[in-house]
């Protein structure tokens, strides 16, 4: 009877080589993904640091007249919740490019200083991660080049992404913060975490 040992050994070696090659490819892809994520995060926080320095150094000035809505990526102001250690630059728009660098002002909502609902969106794993600790009564400051608006948190809520009622304008001067939920979810999170606050005062910058 003919032995199959001579055939089995090459097949085993081929499989082992294929597995080694596949492992190397997966390792390379994983390292590349980690490297890109680290670069994106470093870029985002470097942009924030530079923008905060510029914002601090800029003299207080009257708000410029801009088209409605303002151009994508233009400066809206800076959002701060002192108790949570949250301080982040706010840009106009909700594109992926804007949200990688800052918190975005949703274009179809009111601007700071207008009567109605000012809505801001941010990523749960970067700038809006501190929102996991927000609670009613917290004070939020939204500072523009000319005015600092103060809001107090009224409620928080978890809603499906199809619920756009939270973005609708109202007669009151309100602020809505939106991020994905759960905060520790891996992948595309199924829900949205919403913070609603009401304006309690303003002051010239």
C-alpha positions in Angstrom: 0.0 0.0 0.0 1.3 3.5 -0.9 2.1 5.8 2.0 0.4 9.2 2.1 3.1 10.6 4.4 4.9 12.4 1.6 1.8 14.2 0.5 0.5 15.1 4.0 3.7 16.9 5.1 3.8 19.4 2.2 0.0 20.2 2.7 0.7 20.8 6.4 3.6 23.1 5.6 1.5 25.0 3.1 -1.3 25.5 5.6 1.2 26.6 8.3 2.7 29.1 5.8 -0.7 30.5 4.9 -1.6 30.9 8.6 1.6 32.7 9.3 1.1 35.0 6.3 -2.5 35.7 7.4 -1.4 36.4 11.0 1.2 38.9 9.7 -1.3 40.7 7.5 -3.8 40.9 10.4 -1.1 42.2 12.7 -0.1 44.8 10.2 -3.7 45.9 9.7 -4.3 46.1 13.5 -1.1 48.1 14.0 -2.1 50.4 11.2 -5.5 51.0 12.6 -4.1 51.7 16.1 -1.6 54.1 14.5 -4.3 55.9 12.6 -6.5 56.2 15.6 -3.6 57.6 17.7 -2.8 60.1 15.0 -6.4 61.2 14.7 -6.7 61.7 18.4 -3.4 63.6 18.7 -4.4 65.8 15.7 -7.8 66.5 17.3 -6.3 67.6 20.7 -3.5 69.5 19.0 -6.2 71.4 17.1 -8.1 72.1 20.3 -5.0 73.3 22.2 -4.1 75.7 19.3 -7.7 76.9 19.0 -8.1 77.5 22.7 -4.9 79.6 22.8 -6.1 81.7 19.8 -9.5 82.1 21.5 -8.0 83.3 24.7 -5.7 85.7 23.0 -8.3 87.2 20.7 -9.7 90.5 22.0 -13.5 90.6 22.8 -15.3 91.9 19.8 -18.7 92.3 18.3 -20.0 89.2 16.6 -19.4 89.6 12.9 -22.2 89.5 10.4 -22.1 86.1 8.7 -24.3 84.3 6.2 -27.1 82.1 7.6 -26.0 79.5 8.3 -22.3 80.3 8.9 -19.7 78.5 6.6 -18.9 74.9 7.4 -15.9 74.7 9.9 -16.1 78.3 11.0 -15.7 79.2 14.7 -18.9 79.4 16.8 -17.2 79.6 20.2 -16.2 77.4 23.1 -18.2 75.1 25.4 -17.3 74.6 29.0 -18.7 72.5 31.9 -16.3 73.3 34.8 -17.5 70.5 37.1 -16.8 67.9 34.5 -13.5 69.4 33.3 -15.0 69.7 29.8 -13.8 72.6 27.6 -14.0 72.3 23.8 -14.0 74.5 20.8 -17.2 74.6 18.8 -17.2 74.8 15.0 -20.1 75.1 12.5 -21.4 71.9 11.0 -21.7 68.2 11.7 -19.5 66.7 9.1 -17.0 63.9 9.9 -14.1 66.4 9.4 -15.6 68.9 11.9 -16.4 66.3 14.5 -12.9 64.9 14.4 -11.5 68.2 15.5 -14.2 69.8 17.6 -17.8 69.8 18.7 -20.1 70.8 15.9 -23.1 73.2 15.8 -26.0 71.5 14.0 -26.7 73.7 11.0 -30.5 73.5 11.1 -30.7 74.8 14.7 -30.5 78.2 16.3 -27.2 80.1 16.9 -26.1 81.3 20.3 -27.9 84.5 21.2 -31.0 83.6 19.2 -34.3 82.6 20.8 -34.7 78.9 20.3 -32.7 75.7 20.6 -28.9 75.7 20.0 -27.9 72.1 19.3 -24.3 70.8 19.5 -23.0 67.3 18.6 -19.8 65.6 19.6 -18.2 62.2 19.8 -18.7 60.1 22.9 -15.2 58.8 22.9 -13.4 62.1 22.7 -14.7 65.6 23.5 -18.1 64.6 24.9 -16.9 61.7 27.0 -17.2 63.7 30.2 -21.0 64.0 29.6 -21.4 60.6 31.1 -21.2 62.4 34.5 -23.5 65.3 33.7 -26.5 65.9 35.9 -29.4 68.4 36.3 -28.3 71.6 37.8 -24.9 71.6 36.1 -23.9 75.0 34.6 -22.8 75.1 31.0 -21.0 78.1 29.5 -21.1 78.7 25.7 -18.7 81.5 25.0 -18.7 83.2 21.6 -16.3 85.9 20.4 -18.6 88.6 21.9 -20.7 87.0 24.6 -20.7 84.3 27.2 -24.0 82.5 27.5 -24.8 80.5 30.6 -27.2 77.5 30.7 -28.3 75.2 33.4 -29.0 71.5 32.7 -32.7 70.7 33.1 -32.7 67.0 32.1 -30.8 64.2 30.3 -32.4 61.5 28.2 -31.5 58.5 26.0 -33.3 58.3 22.7 -33.1 56.4 19.4 -31.3 58.2 16.5 -34.6 58.6 14.7 -35.9 60.9 17.5 -35.3 64.3 16.2 -37.9 66.0 18.4 -35.1 67.0 20.8 -33.6 69.2 18.1 -36.8 71.2 17.4 -36.8 74.9 18.1 -38.7 76.3 21.1 -39.7 79.8 22.3 -37.2 79.5 25.1 -33.4 80.0 24.8 -32.2 76.5 25.2 -29.1 74.4 24.5 -29.1 70.7 23.5 -26.0 68.5 23.6 -26.1 65.2 21.7 -23.7 62.3 21.6 -23.8 58.6 21.0 -24.8 56.1 23.7 -23.8 53.9 25.5 -20.5 55.6 26.1 -18.5 52.4 26.3 -20.2 50.7 23.3 -17.8 49.2 20.8 -18.7 50.1 17.2 -21.6 52.3 16.1 -23.7 53.0 19.2 -27.4 52.3 18.8 -28.8 55.3 20.8 -28.2 59.0 21.5 -27.6 60.7 24.8 -29.2 64.1 25.0 -28.6 66.9 27.5 -31.1 69.8 27.6 -30.2 73.1 29.3 -32.0 76.4 29.6 -30.3 79.8 29.4 -29.9 81.5 32.8 -27.8 84.5 31.8 -25.2 86.2 29.6 -22.3 88.6 29.8 -20.1 90.5 27.5 -16.8 88.8 26.9 
